[in-house]
Amino acid sequence: MLAIDPLLEGGLLWTPILLVLFKVVIVFVIGLIGTMFMVWYERKVVSGMQNRVGPNKAGPFGLLQTLADGMKLIFKEDLLPARADRIVFRIAPFLAFVPAFLVWSVIPLGGDFSDGKDGSVEWFGHVTLVQLADPPMGILVVLALSSIAVYGIMLAGWSSGSKYPLLGSVRASAQMISYEAALGLSVAAVLLTSGTLSTSGIVRAQNDLQDWNVVLTGIVPFVIFVIAATAELNRPPFDLVEAEQELVGGFNTEYSAFSFALFFLAEFMNVITMSLVIVTLFLGGPQPVEIGDINLLGFLGPLSGTAWLVLKLFAFLYMYVWFRATLPRLRYDQLMDFGWKVLIPISLGWFLLLAALREFSPDGDWQDSLRVVLISFLVAVICVGLFAAALRVSRANRDAAHRAGAAN
């Protein structure tokens, strides 16, 4: 297990240990600063879209507004509802906040991946990766932590002793189950093309633009992953967990002060974290965009990988803010139907298509590929027809039962 970082392969010496501690501090600091920036960035972008000013008082361009809000929440009184479960109520915010931080530990934040290199760099005479750890099952760590985060929301609503937070937490668990399957199948498509569970290995496999997984998997898993990730993050238009028109404030209604701040930070940190995961899985992570053999940011030297990662990250941060500013919230039945009846069948069918192409057309011959696609299309048409017929029968049976009950 110690070999998850090349620094530790030669034994536990003082310099490698100090470098690992340095990387821990860097990841922690970047995570906090990135979250503060994301709060300011979302306010500024939304205000621009809605022809408003946004934060502009605390610090230049309002950059310190998030810090001011955080200090205010720290010094406010932390209330505890009379009917709350004391222990669970206090622990729940940390269960939502900590997993978002831990995902950063397995994401490659830079390094030299150009020309088939493994992303390793040399710091103070030691070879290391620009990530805290690179376990051989890194992507499974990401999926596990993203699933754990919902426990914080669920337990927060349950432990509050109030009906509206409880409804929000029940929605959170149902929403996570509904979209986790589609998200997992999209990741499975990436693993099928990359052939590894390591996050740095997935980045290394995307050496050129044509090798990016968004291209190799045929775009569909990428689109499904973005939609499912948006639902997992409880971001608009899937933010029914905290639908203020129905549930006051949702699962965090009874929270105040620092406990509320942890939920607030977790929400915005998860946006950055999931955007990093999307970039790592589908867009090459720190892999450079090259024209010919020229790295457009090559003048930055060893920092070019991190610069590319940040540029790709900003595209998705802007996308999520754009979603919040423009898309109306779905009804809950629409959210469930879309997850179970649309995303899961499409993601499963596309994964089976990729597996069939890999098995029956391993060398990419166009005739074999065309044959596989035509057969898959025929099977898909039959499956969609059977599924639609089953839905019609189910709807007819429900209507008949309703009419019989009304007659009685």
N, C-alpha and C positions, 0 to 999 in steps of 0.2 A: 504493500500500500504506500510505502514511502517513495516509491519510484514514480508517483504521479507527478513529480517535478524533477527534472534532470538535476537540479541542485542537490537533491538528497541521495543520489545514486552512489556517491563516493563516501558516504558516512556523514554523521551529524557533527560537523565542525562549526565553529563560531560564525564564520562569515556566511555560510549558507543559511544558518538559522536566522541571523540578522536580516538577510535579504528576504527570507520568507516573511518575517515580521514586518519588514518594510512594505512588502506587497499587500499584506493584510491591512495596514494603515492606509495605503494608497487606495485600495478598493473601498474601504469604509468612507474615506474622505470624498472620493469621487461620487460614491452613491449618495451621500448627504447633499453635497453641492449640486449634483445633477438633479436631485429631487426639488431642491429650492429653486433651481433655474426653471424646471418644468412647470412649477406653479406660476412663476412670473411669465413664462413664455405662453402658457395657455391663456392667461388673462390678457396679455398684450395682443395675441393673434385674434382672439374672439372679439376684443374691443375694436380692432381694426376692421374685422368683417362686419361689425354692427355699427360702424361709424361712431365709436366712442373713444375716449382717451385712454382708459385703463390706468394701471398704477403709474404715478408720475411724481410722487411727493418724497417717499423715503429713498434717498440715494439717487444717483444719476439714472434717469429713465425709469425710476421706481424699482431698481434692482434689489434694494434692501427691503422691499415691502414684505416679502415672504419671511425674512428674518424678524421683522417687527411683529408680524402675526404670530410667529412661533413663540417669541418672548412673551407676548400677551397671554397665549394659552398656557405657557408654563407657570405663570404667576396667578392664574385664575384658580378658584376653588374647585377641587376635584370632588364631585358629588357622587354619592352611592345611594341608589334607590332603596327604599325600605324593604321591598320584596325581592331584591336581587340576591343571587348566589354570590357571596363575597369573593370567594377564591376564583371561581371561573370568570366572574365579571372583570376582575383585575388582570387575569392572564390572557383573556381573549385578544386584546389589542396587540400584544406581543406575538401571538400566533399568526396574526395577519401581517405584521411588519417584518419579522425575522426571515421568513422564507423568501421574501422579495430581495433581501440583502444576500442570502446565501446563494441564490442563482448566479450572482455576479462572480462567484468564486470559480465557476467552470466555463465562463465565457472568454474566449481569446480577445483581449482588448488591444492587440497590436502584434508586432513582430514582422519578420521578413518571410512572407510566403511566396514571393515572386520566383519564377523559374523553377517551380517544384520544390522549393525549400520548405523546411518543417516549421518555420515560424520562430525558431530559437534565436536568442540574442545573447550577447556577452556583456555581463555587468560585473565590474570589479574583478575581472579575470575568471568569472564563472559563467557557464552556459545555462540559460534558463529560458522559460517561456513567459510571455507577457500575459500571464493569467495566473491566478492563485494556485489552481490545481487542475490536472488533466487526467482524471480517472478514466479507465477504459470504458466505463458505462456512463459517461458524463451526461448524455442526453436523457438517460433514465433518471438521473438526479434532478434535471430540470423539470421533467414531467411529475416526479414525486413531489417536489416542492410546490409546484403550481397547484397540485391537488390538495396539499396540506393547508394552503392559504385560506381555502374556503372554510376550514374548521374555525378560524378566528371569527369570521362573519357569522357562522351558524351558532357558535357558542355565545357570541356577544348578544344575539337576539334572544336566545333561550334563557340566558342567565339574567336578563334585565328585569324579568318579572312583569313584562308589559306586553299587551297583545300586538301592537303595531311592530315593534322590533322582532317579535316572534314570527310574524307573517313575512317580514323581510328576510329572516334567516332561512325559513322554509323555502322561499323562492330561490335563495342563493344555492341551496343544496340541489334543488330540482334543476336549476339552470346549469350548474356545474356538471351534473350527470348527463344532461341532454347534449351538451356541446363537447364534453371531454372525449367522447368516442370519435367524433368527426376530427377533432384536433389530433388524437392519437393515430388515426389512419393516415392523416396528412404527413405526420412525422414518419410513419412506417414507409411511405413512398420515398421519402428522403433517404432513409436508412437502406432501402432496397438499391438505390442508385449509388450511394456512397460506400456501402459495404462496411461501415464501422459505426460504433456507438460513441466514439470519442468526439468531443466538440472540435478539437484542433484537427482531428483526422477528417471530419466533415469539411472543414475549411480547406485543408490541403487538397482534398479531392476536387475542389472547384477552382482549378488552376487558371482557366481561361474563361472569358465571357460565355463561350458556348458550352462550358462545363458547369456553369452555375446551375444549381438544382431547380431554380425557377424555370429554366429552359429544358433540362433533362427530364423533369417530371411532367412537362406539358402545361404549366401555368395553373391548371385546375387545383392541385394540392396547395399551391401558394395562396390562391384566392380563398379556398376553404379554411386554411389555417388562419388567415387574417380575420375572417368573419368569426370563426370559433374563438380565437384569442380575444377579440373585442367583447364577445359574450362572457368569456371567463373573467375579463377585467371589470365587468359590470359597467362598461362605458356605453354612452349613447350610441345607437338606439336601443341597447339591451340593458339599460340601467333600471330595471324594474325592482331590483333589490332595495333601492333607496328612492323609489318613486314618491316624491314629496307630496304630490296631489292626492295620493291614496294612503300613504303610510307615514305621514308627518315628516320624518327624516329617514325612515327605514330602520335597519338593524342598529344604527348608532344613535337613535333618538335619545336614549337615556345617558349618553356619555357626554362628558364635558372636560375642559382643561386639557391636561397632557394626554389622557387616554383618548380623547377625541383627536388630538393632534397626531397620534400614532396611526389611527385609521386614515386620516387625511394624507399623511405622508406615504402610507402603504399604497393608497390608490394611485398616487402620482408616480411613486417609484416603480410600481408594477407596469405602468405604461412604458417607462424607459427599459425595464428589464425585458418585457415581452418584445419590444421593438428590437432589442439586441439579439434575442433568440431568433426572430424572423430573419434578420440580416445574416446571422450565422448559418442558419439552415438553408436559406434559399439564395442569398445574394453574395456569398463568398466571404462574409465577415471582413477581416482586414485585407483581403485580396485586392490588389490594385486594379484599376481600369486602365488598360493599355491600348494605345493606338499603334499598331505594328508591334514594335518591341520597346516603345517609349512609355514609361510610367509618368502619367501627367503630374503626379505629385512627387516624383522622384527626387526633386531638389530638397525635400525635407529629410532625406536620408532615412535613418532608422525610425523616424516618427511618421513616415508616409503611411504605414499600415494603420496606425491609430487615426490619422487624418481621414483615410478612406472610410474607416468604420464610423467616425463621427458624421461624415457627410451622408452616408447611407442612413444612419440613425435619425438625422434631422428630417429626412424625407418622411419617415413613418411617424415621427412626433407631430409633424405638421398635418399628416393625414388624420391622426386621431383627434387633433383639435378641430380640424375641418368637419369631421363626423359630428362632434359635439355641437358645433355652431349651425349645422344645416339639417341633420336628420331628425325627424320626429320619433318619439318613443313608440315602440311596438306595443300592441296589446299582448297580454300574457299568453293567450291561446295561440296567437300568431308566432310568438317566440318559440313555444313548444313545437308547434307544427313544423316550423322552418327547420328546427334542429333534427327532429326525428324523421320527418317525411321527405326532406330535401337534402340536407347536408350529409347525413349518415349514408343514405343509399348512393349518392354521387361519389362520396369519398371512398366507399367500399368498392363500388364498381370500377373506379379509376385505378385503385390499387391493384385489383385483379387484372385489369388491362395491362398495367406496367409489368406485373409478374408474368403474364402470358407472353408479352413481347420479349421479356428477358429469357424465357424458357424456350420459345419456339422460333425466335429470331435473334439469337445471341450476337451474330455478326452484323446485324443491321441491314440485311438484304431487303430491298424495298418490296419484292414480291412476297416474301414470307411475312413481312410486317403488314402489308396490305391485306393479306389473307387473315391474319390474326385480328386486325381491326374490323374487317367486315363480319367475321364470326362473332366478335364481341358486340358489335352494334346490333346484330340480330338477336343475340341473347338479351341485350339490354332492352330492346323493344318488347320482347316477350315478358320480361320481368316487370317493366313499367305497366304493361297491360294487365297483368295479373294483380299488381299492387293497386292499380286504379279500380279494378273490379272488386277487390276485397274491401276497399274504402267505400264503394257504392253500396255493397251488401251491408256493411256495418252501419252506414248511415240510414239505410232503409229499415234495418232492424230496430235502430234507436227510435226512428219516427213512428214505427208501428207500435212499439212499447209505450211511447208517449201518448199516442192516440188511444190505446187500450186503457191506459191509466186515466185519461181524461174522461173516457166514456163511463168508467166505473165511478 
